[in-house]
Amino acid sequence: MKDRQIRIVAAVVALVYIGIQSFQWYVFGQFPTPASPREELLQGYHPLHVVRSWLMLLAMFGLLFLYYVVCSIAARINHAWGRFAFPGFFIFLILEMILRSIELFYIQQHLPILALKSNGEDLQRIIDQFQTFQSIQQALYFPLIFSGFISYVILFFLFGGGQRVNRIIRFVMGVNILRVVWRLLSDYGHVSWLQGNLYDRIYLPLVVLVFGSMAFWLIRYKEEG
């Protein structure tokens, strides 16, 4: 497959990811805020949530390809740093795949069935497992997010020159850097003025901006030499 064809496939992956994230946004909007951990657990068993989780899990494999293509282009600017950027994305996406697999197959499809058949102490034990997973998930999101942050920073500086169209991918990496800093400071630094639901409200527009720009850059980028 020629380089341009590979870039077009990667651009399509980016656009499909926007579609998947839009579907996820829609699904979240169809359900009220859970009133209890049990309700939250059973809500995840709904077919819409199961489909959402399947799509997000499969999307991680597509993003692995997408970021590999981006890092391969960066490696033409600086081979060592371009290749060094990819492991950060690899760690980020592998951890995502692990967490999303556990959430889909165990939390959403196994525990709710047990919860529906249980009461009293057995139900509380199931709820405890659910909440333990949420705590572990929150803890693992720190290395997950931070590994991606390192890669964003590397690519931001690598794409500082060259073609004018590279300003687009540099903008994308800049937005990602700011987004990750926000997440780290609010979720782990407990900076109160960054907490709240503002990030959740602008999350989908940021996804459209970032991945739409990335798709445009992949299509417009021209081989050099």
BAMI-535719 format. One line per 10 residues: their letters; for each residue x, y, z of C-alpha. Coordinates in pm, 1 decimal. Each point is the difference from the previous one (the first is absolute). Example, Ala and Ser with C-alpha at 12.3 -4.5 7.8 and 13.67 -1.06 7.14 Angstrom:
AS) 1230.0,-450.0,780.0 | 137.0,344.0,-66.0
! end
This chain:
MKDRQIRIVA) 0.0,0.0,0.0 | 135.9,342.3,-96.3 | 66.5,268.6,261.7 | -289.8,218.2,-113.7 | -239.4,-293.9,17.0 | 119.2,-78.3,352.5 | -56.2,360.6,102.5 | -350.4,-2.5,-148.2 | -84.1,-317.6,191.5 | 130.0,165.4,318.0
AVVALVYIGI) -212.1,307.7,-75.4 | -306.9,-222.5,-38.0 | 81.7,-158.8,337.0 | 7.6,347.3,156.5 | -340.9,85.2,-149.7 | -149.8,-333.3,107.5 | 126.2,68.3,351.6 | -190.9,328.7,-0.2 | -311.9,-197.7,-92.0 | 57.2,-249.6,281.3
QSFQWYVFGQ) 56.7,275.4,254.2 | -317.3,173.4,-121.7 | -193.9,-322.9,53.3 | 146.8,-28.3,350.1 | -106.9,359.9,71.0 | -350.8,-90.4,-118.5 | -14.9,-311.6,218.0 | 105.4,186.2,313.5 | -275.2,251.6,-67.9 | -269.4,-269.0,-4.5
FPTPASPREE) 37.2,-91.1,366.8 | -54.4,196.9,321.0 | 278.9,33.7,254.0 | -0.8,-326.4,202.8 | -141.8,40.7,349.8 | 205.5,-286.3,144.5 | 298.0,-226.1,-84.0 | -243.1,-285.0,-72.5 | -190.5,214.1,-249.9 | 326.5,107.2,-160.9
LLQGYHPLHV) 111.7,-362.6,-32.4 | -328.6,-113.7,-153.4 | -6.2,300.2,-232.9 | 323.1,-124.4,-156.9 | -179.6,-325.6,-89.0 | -237.7,184.2,-234.4 | 53.9,-99.1,-367.8 | 81.5,360.1,-96.1 | 281.8,12.5,252.9 | 128.0,-341.5,-106.2
VRSWLMLLAM) 9.7,106.3,-365.6 | 170.3,325.6,102.3 | 267.4,-190.9,189.9 | 57.3,-241.5,-289.2 | 48.5,289.6,-240.6 | 236.4,185.4,235.0 | 206.5,-315.2,56.8 | 35.1,-63.7,-373.8 | 77.3,367.9,-53.8 | 315.5,-35.9,210.4
FGLLFLYYVV) 144.6,-237.1,-261.4 | -75.6,256.3,-269.1 | 166.3,276.3,201.5 | 309.3,-216.0,36.4 | 29.5,-2.6,-379.6 | -79.9,371.6,-23.3 | 271.6,104.8,243.9 | 249.3,-238.7,-159.6 | -53.1,179.0,-331.7 | 41.8,342.0,166.6
CSIAARINHA) 320.0,-109.6,174.3 | 133.9,-150.5,-323.5 | -42.5,336.8,-170.7 | 169.2,169.3,297.4 | 289.9,-245.4,-30.0 | 80.3,149.1,-341.9 | 75.0,327.0,177.3 | 203.2,-161.0,278.2 | 22.0,-378.4,-9.2 | 93.2,-53.0,364.8
WGRFAFPGFF) -255.5,237.3,154.3 | -273.0,-104.0,-241.6 | 45.5,-364.1,96.4 | 29.2,92.7,368.4 | -341.8,168.2,-10.1 | -183.8,-319.9,-94.1 | 60.9,-203.6,321.7 | -188.4,265.1,197.1 | -304.6,-47.6,-220.8 | 47.7,-378.6,13.9
IFLILEMILR) -3.9,-2.0,381.8 | -297.6,236.3,0.7 | -204.9,-216.8,-235.4 | 98.0,-338.7,146.3 | -111.4,117.4,344.6 | -321.9,128.9,-156.8 | -59.2,-338.5,-166.4 | 55.6,-183.7,328.7 | -229.1,226.4,200.7 | -271.8,4.1,-265.4
SIELFYIQQH) 14.1,-379.6,-38.7 | -44.9,-49.6,375.1 | -280.3,255.4,5.3 | -182.2,-156.3,-295.5 | 33.4,-370.5,69.3 | 5.5,-4.8,381.1 | -156.3,320.1,133.0 | -273.9,43.9,-260.2 | -81.1,-358.2,-101.2 | 87.2,-217.1,299.9
LPILALKSNG) -58.5,193.0,322.0 | -347.9,133.9,-92.8 | -127.3,-355.5,-58.6 | 124.8,-97.7,345.3 | -147.4,317.0,150.2 | -345.4,-74.3,-142.1 | 5.7,-340.7,168.5 | 139.2,121.9,331.4 | -106.6,193.6,305.8 | 136.0,87.5,341.5
EDLQRIIDQF) 365.1,-85.4,59.5 | 52.6,-153.2,-345.4 | -124.3,317.5,-168.5 | 224.8,216.0,217.6 | 298.6,-216.6,-90.2 | -75.5,51.3,-370.4 | -35.1,375.8,51.1 | 333.8,0.4,184.8 | 165.9,-169.8,-299.6 | -152.3,259.8,-231.6
QTFQSIQQAL) 123.1,290.3,211.1 | 343.5,-158.5,41.0 | 32.3,-12.6,-378.4 | -95.3,367.4,-21.2 | 273.4,87.6,251.3 | 260.1,-206.1,-186.5 | -112.6,152.5,-329.8 | 44.0,350.0,141.5 | 349.6,-85.8,125.1 | 108.6,-155.9,-330.6
YFPLIFSGFI) -120.1,298.5,-196.9 | 293.5,201.5,135.0 | 275.9,-199.0,-180.8 | -237.7,-41.5,-293.8 | -54.5,374.0,-40.9 | 357.4,96.6,84.9 | 154.8,-237.7,-255.2 | -212.7,160.3,-270.3 | 99.3,343.9,129.2 | 370.1,-78.1,-58.2
SYVILFFLFG) -73.2,-98.5,-359.5 | -207.9,312.1,-61.7 | 286.3,220.6,122.6 | 255.5,-177.9,-221.6 | -217.7,34.5,-309.9 | -84.8,362.5,79.1 | 368.0,93.4,-24.6 | 82.2,-235.5,-288.5 | -264.1,156.5,-223.2 | 123.5,351.4,73.7
GGQRVNRIIR) 135.6,45.7,-351.3 | -26.6,-149.0,-346.6 | -317.5,26.0,-206.0 | -251.2,270.8,85.7 | -266.1,-269.6,34.1 | 195.3,-131.5,299.6 | -137.9,295.1,193.7 | -324.9,-196.1,13.8 | 149.5,-306.1,169.5 | 200.1,225.6,230.6
FVMGVNILRV) -324.8,172.4,97.3 | -154.8,-342.4,65.9 | 286.3,-99.8,228.5 | -19.6,335.2,177.8 | -370.4,-48.8,70.0 | 70.7,-352.0,126.4 | 273.3,128.5,231.0 | -235.3,257.9,151.6 | -277.4,-257.8,29.5 | 224.6,-249.1,180.7
VWRLLSDYGH) 137.2,265.8,235.9 | -359.9,87.9,86.0 | -80.0,-366.1,74.2 | 312.4,-53.6,209.3 | -48.3,315.2,206.4 | -373.0,-53.8,56.3 | -5.9,-377.2,59.6 | 334.4,-52.9,172.5 | 113.3,348.1,106.9 | -349.7,74.3,135.0
VSWLQGNLYD) 6.3,357.2,-130.5 | -352.9,103.4,91.2 | -59.1,262.8,-271.9 | 79.0,-259.9,-269.4 | -245.3,-251.5,142.8 | -369.8,-15.6,-79.4 | -186.1,-98.1,-316.0 | 147.1,254.7,-243.5 | 252.9,-251.7,-134.6 | -278.1,-253.7,-57.9
RIYLPLVVLV) -207.1,259.6,-188.2 | 280.0,93.9,-239.2 | 141.3,-353.0,-37.5 | -179.2,-90.7,-324.6 | 70.0,337.6,-167.4 | 367.5,-52.4,87.6 | -8.4,-348.6,-153.7 | -152.0,139.6,-320.2 | 256.2,281.6,-10.2 | 302.1,-222.3,69.1
FGSMAFWLIR) -80.0,-300.2,-216.0 | -163.9,201.2,-276.0 | 313.9,215.2,-24.7 | 217.9,-309.6,8.5 | -194.3,-156.7,-288.3 | 30.3,321.9,-202.2 | 376.5,12.7,64.0 | 48.9,-363.5,-103.2 | -175.5,64.8,-329.9 | 178.0,328.3,-73.4
YKEEG) 349.4,-111.1,102.7 | 237.4,-43.6,-293.9 | 298.4,-230.7,-23.5 | 332.4,177.1,-17.0 | 299.5,-99.7,-203.5
! end
